[in-house]
Amino acid sequence: MIKHIVMWQVKEHEVHGNKEEIIAKMKAELEGLKGKIEGLVEIEVGKNYNISAAAYDVVLYSTFTSKEALEGYQNHPLHVAIGQNLVRQVAISRIVVDYES
């Protein structure tokens, strides 16, 4: 099983709204990919409540059947569209970890 974890810090955006609205959109759109991309087993998006300066605003936790399935997800048109039309427009910074368990 492949685990894919991404964290973002986001900024307010004139089209996408404030951080709360942005995180809600990210959650709805990314979690909406479940069942639409082969090899995507689980996907969950969470809003951070930790007020530490080191904390990120939002996290994505997802699992895949294989490394190839993760690659397919990353290149899938539905996922790419969310990245281009939302995430890249609001992200200040991003970190990612992929590992096999």
C-alpha positions in Angstrom: 0.0 0.0 0.0 1.3 3.5 -0.9 0.6 6.4 1.4 0.6 10.0 -0.1 0.5 12.9 2.4 0.5 16.5 1.3 0.3 19.6 3.5 -0.3 23.2 2.3 -0.3 26.7 3.7 -2.9 28.7 1.8 -3.7 32.3 1.3 -7.0 34.2 0.8 -7.9 34.6 -2.8 -10.2 37.0 -4.6 -12.0 34.3 -6.4 -11.7 31.3 -4.0 -12.4 33.3 -0.8 -11.0 33.2 2.7 -9.0 30.3 4.1 -12.1 28.6 5.5 -13.8 28.7 2.1 -10.7 27.5 0.3 -10.1 24.6 2.7 -13.8 23.5 2.3 -13.4 23.7 -1.5 -10.2 21.7 -1.4 -11.8 19.1 0.8 -14.9 18.7 -1.4 -13.0 18.6 -4.7 -10.2 16.3 -3.6 -12.4 13.9 -1.6 -14.7 13.9 -4.6 -12.0 12.0 -6.6 -12.7 8.8 -4.6 -14.1 6.2 -6.9 -13.1 8.1 -10.0 -9.4 7.3 -10.3 -8.3 3.7 -10.5 -6.0 2.6 -7.7 -7.1 5.4 -5.3 -8.2 3.5 -2.2 -8.8 6.3 0.4 -8.6 10.1 0.3 -9.1 12.5 3.2 -8.6 16.2 3.6 -8.4 17.8 7.0 -8.3 21.4 8.3 -5.6 22.1 10.9 -6.5 23.5 14.3 -3.0 23.8 15.7 -2.0 27.4 16.1 1.8 26.8 16.1 3.8 28.9 13.6 5.2 25.6 12.3 1.7 24.3 11.4 0.2 24.0 7.9 -3.4 24.9 7.1 -4.6 21.7 5.4 -3.5 18.1 4.9 -4.4 15.5 2.4 -4.0 11.8 3.3 -4.5 9.2 0.6 -3.7 5.6 0.0 -3.0 3.8 -3.3 -2.7 0.2 -4.4 0.7 0.8 -6.0 3.3 3.4 -7.0 1.9 3.2 -10.5 -1.6 4.0 -9.2 -0.2 7.1 -7.4 1.5 8.1 -10.6 -1.8 7.7 -12.5 -3.6 9.8 -9.9 -1.0 12.6 -10.2 -1.4 12.7 -13.9 -5.2 12.1 -14.0 -7.1 15.0 -15.7 -9.5 15.3 -12.8 -6.6 15.7 -10.3 -4.6 18.0 -12.6 -7.7 20.2 -13.0 -8.1 20.7 -9.2 -4.4 21.5 -9.0 -4.5 24.1 -11.7 -7.9 25.6 -11.0 -7.7 25.8 -7.2 -4.7 24.5 -5.3 -1.9 26.2 -7.2 -3.8 29.5 -7.1 -4.1 29.5 -3.2 -1.0 27.6 -2.0 1.8 29.5 -0.4 3.8 26.4 0.4 3.5 22.7 0.0 5.2 19.6 1.5 4.8 16.0 0.5 5.7 12.5 1.7 5.1 9.3 -0.2 5.9 6.0 1.4 5.2 2.3 1.1 3.7 0.3 4.0 
